Amino acid sequence: MAQIQTQIQTLPKYIQISEMLIRDVMAGRLVDGERLAPERDMAQDLGISVGTLRKSLADMESKGVLERRHGSGNYIKAKLDVAAVYSFFRVELLSGGGLPTAEVLSVDQLAKPRAAPKFGMAEHGYRIRRLRRLNGIPAVLEEIWLDGAVTDRLTKEDLGESLYMYYRNALNLWITKAEDSVGLGQVPEWVPSSFGQDAQSACVCVERTSYGQDGQSAEYSLNWVNSAVARYVARIR
């Protein structure tokens, strides 16, 4: 298997925790009106300080998924249109949920693949390869193609945990919708040994086209899911 140098750039701990809890809300594991455990107990269970937890809860409150009632506690406010970092991430552990993290494996400027559907305006794109983990468990390999017309430069060092946050803050590109096609694929040859599946072994493959705020396609990706540990989930409400 290919040996690939990796780079990890993490979100602040309080954002990681708030995103994990928001994913539980969106998945229905935390329901509307549910009262959360006392903050000290919750912080202890999560292995973080009470101060970090309170920052996480404040982030959830700012996104409209938490109501903090003085003298009573913290209550979930379920909603569908949460402006969360991982709103478009549809893979979770078989046991449910899981905090996503990302390792950037490589970034290259190349001609767009012939097999890809038409997306964007340029003839070239930026190919981003990543390994995604859920609660530290390797779960998804991603090959993401960003249209070359979006930016004149993109390097591995530019990217962090959330591509869509980077697109928004650095490139003024807001991904507003995505179309997924789920099928059977083969683990690519560039798979790192940590993924836990061999190259060319069968796995679930999700093909995605993503659209910007102007309604035009700007990104195309292939996502190989390690079905021994994770699954693709789309919930309809």
Backbone bond lengths (Angstrom), bond angles and torsions (degrees), N, CA, C in turn:
res aa  C-N    CA-C-N  psi(-1)  N-CA   C-N-CA  omega(-1)  CA-C   N-CA-C  phi
1 M - - - 1.458 - - 1.527 110.79 -
2 A 1.325 116.17 154.59 1.460 120.17 -178.39 1.518 110.42 -69.12
3 Q 1.319 116.76 139.44 1.451 121.91 173.95 1.525 107.65 -102.20
4 I 1.322 116.53 118.58 1.458 120.48 -172.49 1.518 109.53 -123.31
5 Q 1.324 117.15 130.13 1.451 119.83 174.28 1.517 109.31 -69.02
6 T 1.327 116.47 139.36 1.460 120.68 -176.64 1.515 111.27 -121.57
7 Q 1.318 113.39 161.47 1.451 121.26 178.41 1.518 108.01 -136.16
8 I 1.333 116.57 133.81 1.452 120.60 -179.66 1.522 108.58 -119.50
9 Q 1.308 116.54 126.75 1.457 122.06 174.05 1.520 106.19 -125.70
10 T 1.325 117.01 113.08 1.454 120.49 -172.19 1.521 112.01 -96.33
11 L 1.319 114.85 152.70 1.449 121.37 170.28 1.522 108.84 -73.56
12 P 1.346 118.09 158.09 1.465 119.48 174.69 1.530 110.63 -55.12
13 K 1.324 115.96 147.18 1.466 120.51 -174.57 1.522 111.84 -56.21
14 Y 1.329 117.32 -39.99 1.469 118.65 -176.62 1.533 111.14 -66.97
15 I 1.351 117.11 -32.40 1.465 119.99 176.06 1.523 110.10 -70.67
16 Q 1.339 117.20 -40.50 1.460 119.95 176.72 1.526 111.06 -56.39
17 I 1.327 116.54 -44.23 1.468 120.27 -178.15 1.527 110.91 -69.28
18 S 1.324 117.67 -42.99 1.466 119.41 179.73 1.521 110.98 -64.30
19 E 1.338 117.24 -39.50 1.458 120.51 178.39 1.525 111.27 -65.39
20 M 1.318 117.53 -39.66 1.459 120.59 177.61 1.531 110.45 -61.81
21 L 1.326 117.23 -42.85 1.463 120.68 179.94 1.531 111.24 -69.64
22 I 1.322 117.43 -37.41 1.468 120.57 177.53 1.526 110.20 -64.41
23 R 1.337 117.31 -39.45 1.470 119.97 175.88 1.525 110.91 -61.22
24 D 1.335 117.01 -36.84 1.471 120.07 177.04 1.532 111.26 -67.46
25 V 1.322 117.04 -34.50 1.468 120.51 176.41 1.526 109.80 -66.52
26 M 1.333 116.83 -47.93 1.461 121.32 -177.67 1.524 111.85 -65.95
27 A 1.344 116.79 -27.52 1.459 121.13 179.42 1.525 112.29 -86.00
28 G 1.334 116.94 -7.45 1.457 119.80 178.98 1.512 114.18 87.27
29 R 1.331 117.99 6.14 1.465 119.82 178.04 1.514 111.63 -79.78
30 L 1.322 117.06 -24.82 1.463 122.82 167.73 1.526 106.35 -114.36
31 V 1.322 117.57 121.27 1.463 121.20 -170.31 1.523 111.55 -103.48
32 D 1.316 114.23 159.70 1.464 121.54 -179.19 1.523 110.71 -55.29
33 G 1.336 116.68 129.27 1.454 121.99 178.58 1.509 114.96 86.72
34 E 1.345 117.03 -5.55 1.464 119.46 -178.72 1.525 110.74 -68.96
35 R 1.328 113.93 134.69 1.462 119.64 178.07 1.527 109.31 -88.09
36 L 1.313 116.61 127.70 1.453 120.60 178.50 1.526 110.67 -75.54
37 A 1.314 115.54 160.77 1.462 121.01 177.51 1.525 110.07 -62.97
38 P 1.334 117.82 157.87 1.478 119.83 175.48 1.526 110.92 -52.13
39 E 1.312 116.74 146.37 1.460 121.19 -171.28 1.521 113.04 -58.67
40 R 1.334 117.83 -40.14 1.468 119.47 -179.51 1.525 111.02 -65.23
41 D 1.330 116.46 -41.26 1.466 120.12 178.22 1.524 110.71 -66.43
42 M 1.317 115.86 -41.99 1.459 120.85 -178.29 1.529 110.25 -65.34
43 A 1.328 116.96 -42.89 1.469 120.92 179.14 1.524 110.68 -62.56
44 Q 1.322 116.00 -41.16 1.467 119.96 179.66 1.528 110.82 -64.26
45 D 1.335 116.68 -42.62 1.470 120.57 179.63 1.525 111.71 -63.49
46 L 1.337 116.62 -34.41 1.460 121.56 -178.05 1.530 112.70 -87.01
47 G 1.328 116.89 -9.28 1.458 120.81 179.91 1.511 113.73 72.30
48 I 1.339 116.79 32.72 1.462 121.28 -179.93 1.525 109.32 -129.83
49 S 1.327 116.19 169.99 1.461 120.09 177.86 1.519 110.33 -78.21
50 V 1.311 116.69 159.83 1.458 121.33 177.20 1.528 109.93 -63.20
51 G 1.340 116.58 -35.89 1.461 119.60 178.79 1.520 112.25 -62.67
52 T 1.342 116.64 -42.49 1.464 120.57 177.51 1.518 110.30 -64.55
53 L 1.330 117.15 -42.90 1.461 120.44 179.10 1.523 110.67 -60.34
54 R 1.313 117.54 -42.37 1.472 120.18 -178.80 1.524 111.36 -64.35
55 K 1.330 117.58 -34.26 1.462 120.19 174.50 1.529 110.36 -66.35
56 S 1.334 116.40 -38.23 1.466 120.63 177.32 1.523 110.71 -63.63
57 L 1.310 116.83 -44.91 1.464 121.08 -179.97 1.528 111.14 -65.42
58 A 1.332 116.12 -36.68 1.465 119.25 177.02 1.522 110.89 -64.57
59 D 1.343 116.87 -38.20 1.465 121.30 176.78 1.526 110.31 -63.65
60 M 1.327 117.06 -43.22 1.468 121.03 177.26 1.529 111.04 -62.77
61 E 1.321 116.31 -40.56 1.466 120.20 178.82 1.523 110.90 -63.11
62 S 1.337 116.70 -40.18 1.468 120.28 -179.73 1.522 111.64 -66.27
63 K 1.349 116.84 -24.79 1.460 121.98 179.34 1.523 112.23 -93.38
64 G 1.322 116.22 2.10 1.457 120.15 172.74 1.513 115.71 82.15
65 V 1.339 118.18 16.96 1.464 119.61 -178.90 1.529 112.45 -111.53
66 L 1.318 116.84 10.73 1.460 120.35 179.74 1.523 109.47 -146.66
67 E 1.314 115.69 138.69 1.466 121.73 173.17 1.518 108.05 -117.74
68 R 1.304 115.83 123.49 1.469 121.01 -179.02 1.530 108.36 -102.58
69 R 1.310 115.91 110.55 1.468 122.05 -177.00 1.524 109.14 -101.56
70 H 1.312 116.03 116.33 1.458 121.38 -177.65 1.524 110.67 -59.83
71 G 1.317 114.88 126.63 1.456 120.26 178.62 1.507 114.44 81.88
72 S 1.340 117.67 -4.34 1.454 120.60 -177.78 1.527 112.46 -119.68
73 G 1.333 117.63 -43.59 1.456 119.69 179.95 1.514 112.74 138.74
74 N 1.307 116.03 -166.02 1.459 123.38 -178.08 1.521 109.74 -111.70
75 Y 1.340 116.09 129.51 1.458 121.79 -173.85 1.533 110.91 -124.05
76 I 1.328 115.29 139.38 1.461 121.85 179.68 1.525 110.26 -73.48
77 K 1.351 114.74 138.41 1.465 122.05 171.47 1.529 106.98 -121.10
78 A 1.325 115.87 97.75 1.469 119.83 -176.80 1.515 110.19 -71.44
79 K 1.340 116.67 136.72 1.456 122.59 176.05 1.520 108.45 -152.20
80 L 1.327 116.73 157.19 1.464 121.67 -174.93 1.521 113.34 -91.20
81 D 1.326 117.47 -28.97 1.470 120.69 -172.39 1.525 111.34 -102.97
82 V 1.323 116.29 55.66 1.455 120.29 -180.00 1.524 109.83 -78.99
83 A 1.335 116.12 130.73 1.470 120.26 178.39 1.525 109.28 -84.53
84 A 1.338 115.70 63.32 1.454 121.12 -176.67 1.527 110.83 -93.69
85 V 1.340 115.69 159.65 1.454 121.14 179.90 1.528 110.71 -60.88
86 Y 1.336 116.57 -38.00 1.462 120.84 -173.91 1.525 112.69 -108.47
87 S 1.322 117.15 32.85 1.466 120.95 -179.03 1.526 112.62 -58.10
88 F 1.338 117.43 -32.43 1.461 120.90 -175.76 1.533 112.29 -97.60
89 F 1.312 118.08 0.72 1.457 120.63 -177.43 1.520 109.06 -85.42
90 R 1.332 117.29 117.93 1.458 122.17 -169.08 1.531 113.61 -112.52
91 V 1.317 117.83 15.12 1.461 120.81 179.73 1.524 109.26 -107.85
92 E 1.332 115.89 136.18 1.450 120.61 177.16 1.523 109.46 -138.56
93 L 1.323 116.21 162.75 1.451 120.97 176.84 1.526 110.48 -63.09
94 L 1.323 116.98 156.38 1.463 120.39 178.04 1.528 110.84 -59.57
95 S 1.324 116.43 -30.87 1.463 121.10 177.97 1.523 111.89 -81.44
96 G 1.350 117.10 -6.29 1.456 122.23 178.84 1.521 112.54 105.50
97 G 1.330 115.80 142.87 1.458 121.84 173.71 1.517 113.63 64.91
98 G 1.328 113.88 -148.06 1.456 120.79 -177.85 1.515 111.21 115.91
99 L 1.320 116.24 132.48 1.462 121.55 179.78 1.519 110.06 -81.29
100 P 1.349 118.76 118.46 1.470 120.41 -179.54 1.529 111.90 -75.77
101 T 1.320 115.79 139.12 1.454 122.84 166.78 1.524 107.45 -133.34
102 A 1.319 116.70 164.25 1.461 120.00 -173.82 1.520 111.23 -136.52
103 E 1.328 115.98 138.16 1.467 122.66 169.30 1.524 107.41 -111.80
104 V 1.311 116.33 123.70 1.461 120.76 174.97 1.522 107.74 -81.39
105 L 1.323 116.17 117.61 1.457 120.76 -179.04 1.523 112.02 -87.51
106 S 1.338 116.20 -42.43 1.466 119.61 -179.79 1.522 109.69 -164.24
107 V 1.325 115.25 155.53 1.472 123.22 172.10 1.523 107.27 -135.63
108 D 1.334 116.86 124.20 1.465 121.29 -178.77 1.526 110.17 -137.19
109 Q 1.326 116.26 143.09 1.458 121.83 174.04 1.526 108.06 -94.41
110 L 1.347 116.28 118.29 1.465 121.40 -172.68 1.519 110.30 -144.20
111 A 1.336 115.42 165.64 1.458 119.30 169.78 1.523 108.57 -64.75
112 K 1.321 116.41 143.26 1.459 119.77 -178.52 1.534 110.25 -63.72
113 P 1.335 117.38 147.03 1.471 119.46 -179.46 1.526 111.35 -67.11
114 R 1.326 115.90 138.60 1.459 120.20 -178.15 1.523 112.38 -64.22
115 A 1.327 116.46 -29.97 1.463 120.20 -177.02 1.526 113.11 -76.18
116 A 1.319 116.96 -12.78 1.468 120.14 -177.36 1.525 110.71 -77.80
117 P 1.325 118.29 149.79 1.460 120.33 172.63 1.527 109.21 -66.88
118 K 1.320 117.14 160.93 1.463 120.49 -179.94 1.527 109.23 -66.33
119 F 1.328 115.98 129.86 1.461 120.70 175.58 1.521 108.37 -147.64
120 G 1.311 116.18 139.09 1.448 120.90 178.45 1.519 113.44 71.78
121 M 1.334 116.01 -174.69 1.458 122.65 -172.98 1.526 113.65 -106.00
122 A 1.328 117.35 -29.01 1.469 120.31 -173.87 1.523 111.40 -82.48
123 E 1.350 115.10 160.47 1.458 120.76 175.63 1.530 111.39 -80.78
124 H 1.314 116.51 -20.78 1.457 120.85 -179.18 1.527 109.90 -112.15
125 G 1.319 115.17 168.51 1.455 120.49 177.31 1.517 109.95 -150.59
126 Y 1.317 115.52 175.26 1.459 121.73 175.68 1.526 107.80 -104.70
127 R 1.317 116.14 117.92 1.463 121.29 179.42 1.526 109.12 -91.70
128 I 1.310 115.18 117.83 1.464 122.32 -178.44 1.525 107.85 -112.24
129 R 1.310 116.37 121.10 1.462 120.37 175.85 1.520 109.38 -110.16
130 R 1.346 114.60 130.97 1.465 119.27 -177.35 1.534 110.55 -138.17
131 L 1.310 114.61 157.49 1.450 122.73 168.77 1.520 106.98 -113.14
132 R 1.337 115.79 123.89 1.465 120.21 178.83 1.521 109.51 -103.57
133 R 1.322 115.67 136.26 1.460 122.24 175.04 1.527 109.91 -114.12
134 L 1.320 115.44 152.70 1.452 123.00 172.24 1.525 107.51 -121.46
135 N 1.329 116.05 118.63 1.470 120.82 -173.91 1.527 111.14 51.51
136 G 1.334 115.68 36.92 1.459 121.20 177.51 1.517 114.93 83.71
137 I 1.336 118.27 -1.80 1.463 122.42 -177.75 1.529 109.38 -97.04
138 P 1.344 119.86 123.02 1.473 121.11 178.13 1.526 110.27 -57.55
139 A 1.348 116.96 125.60 1.463 120.49 -172.03 1.518 114.06 -131.31
140 V 1.331 118.89 -34.08 1.464 121.39 -173.68 1.532 110.37 -141.64
141 L 1.334 115.69 134.37 1.460 121.33 166.49 1.516 108.00 -99.43
142 E 1.322 117.10 135.31 1.461 121.23 -177.74 1.526 110.74 -124.18
143 E 1.323 115.41 134.04 1.469 121.13 167.52 1.516 106.27 -120.85
144 I 1.317 116.07 108.85 1.456 123.36 -171.94 1.519 108.61 -112.93
145 W 1.331 116.01 131.31 1.463 121.87 177.81 1.524 108.78 -113.40
146 L 1.332 115.53 115.07 1.463 121.61 175.77 1.522 108.48 -98.05
147 D 1.335 117.55 131.67 1.458 121.88 -179.73 1.523 110.73 -55.70
148 G 1.324 116.41 132.15 1.461 121.85 -177.62 1.518 114.43 -65.23
149 A 1.349 117.69 -17.92 1.460 120.09 179.89 1.530 112.12 -74.45
150 V 1.325 117.03 -13.54 1.466 120.72 -175.78 1.524 111.43 -72.67
151 T 1.349 117.05 -35.49 1.455 120.66 -177.11 1.524 110.03 -151.89
152 D 1.321 116.27 153.52 1.461 121.99 178.06 1.522 112.41 -84.66
153 R 1.338 116.23 -12.57 1.468 119.20 -174.26 1.510 109.88 -154.04
154 L 1.317 115.97 136.73 1.462 121.26 174.35 1.520 108.06 -151.64
155 T 1.324 116.80 125.42 1.457 121.25 -179.58 1.527 110.09 -126.08
156 K 1.302 114.53 164.37 1.461 121.71 178.05 1.529 111.22 -57.56
157 E 1.326 115.77 -36.73 1.462 120.34 -177.05 1.523 112.60 -69.95
158 D 1.345 117.33 -18.90 1.460 120.65 -179.50 1.530 112.63 -72.93
159 L 1.320 117.15 -24.85 1.454 120.84 -164.33 1.521 112.56 -97.24
160 G 1.328 115.15 147.43 1.454 122.04 177.30 1.512 110.81 -125.42
161 E 1.327 116.59 -149.94 1.456 121.73 -175.86 1.530 112.95 -63.97
162 S 1.323 116.90 -42.23 1.457 120.05 -174.66 1.521 110.84 -114.07
163 L 1.335 116.80 113.26 1.456 120.49 176.23 1.515 110.91 -62.60
164 Y 1.328 116.41 -43.11 1.464 119.45 -175.12 1.527 111.37 -64.97
165 M 1.329 116.83 -32.69 1.461 119.58 175.07 1.525 109.79 -67.72
166 Y 1.334 117.33 -40.22 1.460 120.68 177.20 1.526 110.41 -64.44
167 Y 1.326 116.93 -45.73 1.467 120.14 177.81 1.528 110.56 -53.48
168 R 1.324 114.98 -45.34 1.459 121.33 -175.10 1.527 111.52 -67.07
169 N 1.334 115.48 -48.88 1.462 120.14 -172.85 1.524 113.24 -79.10
170 A 1.331 117.73 -35.32 1.466 120.99 -174.18 1.518 113.80 -101.79
171 L 1.341 117.15 -30.08 1.460 120.07 -173.19 1.525 113.74 -114.97
172 N 1.340 116.11 -1.76 1.469 120.96 -177.40 1.534 111.84 55.99
173 L 1.316 115.13 36.71 1.463 122.11 176.60 1.520 108.24 -113.81
174 W 1.318 116.35 118.20 1.454 121.68 179.64 1.522 108.72 -107.81
175 I 1.323 116.85 113.65 1.457 120.38 175.67 1.530 108.01 -76.25
176 T 1.329 115.63 115.92 1.462 120.09 -174.17 1.527 113.67 -106.07
177 K 1.327 116.92 -19.31 1.460 119.23 175.94 1.523 109.23 -158.18
178 A 1.325 115.00 161.77 1.460 120.87 178.89 1.517 109.16 -146.17
179 E 1.328 115.44 147.47 1.459 121.76 176.56 1.521 108.38 -116.53
180 D 1.334 116.32 125.75 1.452 121.74 -177.35 1.525 111.33 -112.49
181 S 1.317 115.09 143.26 1.460 122.44 172.47 1.518 106.99 -127.16
182 V 1.334 116.57 121.21 1.466 121.43 -174.77 1.525 109.65 -104.48
183 G 1.319 116.43 130.13 1.457 120.58 179.27 1.511 111.19 -152.31
184 L 1.314 116.07 -164.03 1.453 122.25 178.85 1.520 109.08 -104.23
185 G 1.310 116.96 133.72 1.458 121.40 179.64 1.516 110.73 -136.54
186 Q 1.318 115.08 -168.89 1.459 121.92 177.79 1.523 109.42 -124.42
187 V 1.311 116.12 139.65 1.461 121.08 176.93 1.523 108.56 -58.18
188 P 1.349 118.33 130.50 1.469 120.62 -175.18 1.527 112.47 -70.57
189 E 1.342 114.83 162.49 1.462 121.39 -177.29 1.529 112.30 -64.50
190 W 1.338 117.35 -26.31 1.461 119.73 -175.50 1.536 113.07 -85.49
191 V 1.327 117.55 12.83 1.457 121.47 -177.68 1.532 111.56 -57.84
192 P 1.337 119.02 130.89 1.464 120.17 173.89 1.530 110.17 -75.52
193 S 1.308 117.12 153.59 1.463 121.31 -176.47 1.524 112.20 -61.60
194 S 1.331 117.55 -26.40 1.467 121.10 -177.93 1.522 113.19 -69.49
195 F 1.340 118.01 -13.83 1.472 120.38 -177.37 1.525 112.25 -67.38
196 G 1.321 117.20 -30.77 1.454 119.71 175.96 1.509 115.38 91.20
197 Q 1.345 118.63 1.76 1.451 122.76 174.40 1.518 108.90 -131.72
198 D 1.332 116.17 144.81 1.458 120.99 -177.82 1.527 112.02 -78.41
199 A 1.318 115.64 154.25 1.463 121.24 173.73 1.521 110.11 -56.29
200 Q 1.323 115.90 139.94 1.465 126.05 177.65 1.534 113.77 74.69
201 S 1.350 117.87 1.05 1.463 118.41 174.48 1.526 109.08 -75.07
202 A 1.320 116.42 150.38 1.463 121.50 -176.08 1.531 111.02 -71.09
203 C 1.323 115.65 142.04 1.463 120.31 176.55 1.523 109.56 -159.88
204 V 1.331 115.64 167.08 1.459 121.14 174.49 1.526 108.69 -69.04
205 C 1.332 116.83 135.38 1.468 121.48 178.31 1.524 109.12 -127.76
206 V 1.316 116.24 127.65 1.459 122.36 179.24 1.525 108.66 -109.15
207 E 1.329 115.74 120.27 1.467 122.57 177.61 1.516 107.77 -99.35
208 R 1.330 116.80 126.34 1.469 120.47 -174.30 1.530 111.23 -128.27
209 T 1.330 116.02 137.88 1.462 122.79 167.68 1.522 107.45 -116.81
210 S 1.323 116.65 127.71 1.464 121.90 -176.26 1.519 110.75 -114.04
211 Y 1.330 115.77 147.56 1.466 122.44 -172.50 1.528 110.71 -122.61
212 G 1.334 115.29 141.36 1.452 121.82 178.94 1.504 113.07 -85.16
213 Q 1.337 115.70 -175.59 1.461 121.84 -176.54 1.521 112.82 -67.32
214 D 1.347 117.60 -16.04 1.464 121.06 177.38 1.528 112.31 -90.45
215 G 1.332 116.31 2.49 1.458 120.95 179.15 1.516 114.54 83.66
216 Q 1.351 117.47 -0.40 1.457 121.53 -178.55 1.533 110.98 -94.95
217 S 1.324 116.36 144.57 1.461 120.32 177.97 1.528 109.97 -67.23
218 A 1.327 115.91 134.92 1.463 120.38 -176.71 1.515 112.69 -128.98
219 E 1.330 116.57 -12.06 1.454 119.57 -173.70 1.526 109.67 -149.66
220 Y 1.327 114.93 144.41 1.460 121.75 176.54 1.520 107.44 -134.59
221 S 1.338 117.35 141.27 1.458 118.28 -178.80 1.515 112.29 -147.47
222 L 1.321 114.14 156.19 1.460 123.65 169.90 1.521 107.26 -119.33
223 N 1.332 115.85 135.15 1.455 120.96 -174.50 1.530 108.92 -132.38
224 W 1.329 115.85 114.13 1.459 121.07 -178.13 1.523 108.73 -98.50
225 V 1.335 116.56 120.72 1.462 122.11 -173.84 1.525 110.42 -101.48
226 N 1.311 116.76 128.85 1.459 121.58 174.25 1.524 108.15 -76.81
227 S 1.318 116.77 96.42 1.460 121.34 -172.62 1.522 113.29 -71.81
228 A 1.328 117.68 -5.85 1.462 120.24 174.43 1.521 111.09 -73.53
229 V 1.335 116.32 -21.30 1.467 119.38 -176.99 1.524 113.41 -126.54
230 A 1.346 118.06 -18.55 1.463 119.86 -172.54 1.526 110.94 -143.29
231 R 1.326 116.18 170.34 1.458 122.63 -179.81 1.519 109.30 -147.54
232 Y 1.320 115.03 154.98 1.461 121.94 173.33 1.536 107.60 -87.90
233 V 1.329 116.91 132.52 1.457 121.45 -177.37 1.519 109.79 -133.57
234 A 1.336 116.69 130.01 1.465 122.07 171.81 1.530 107.18 -127.09
235 R 1.300 116.02 116.64 1.457 120.85 -177.66 1.514 111.05 -99.66
236 I 1.320 116.97 135.56 1.465 122.90 179.63 1.516 108.52 -111.12
237 R 1.319 116.20 127.18 1.471 120.45 -177.09 1.529 109.29 -127.66
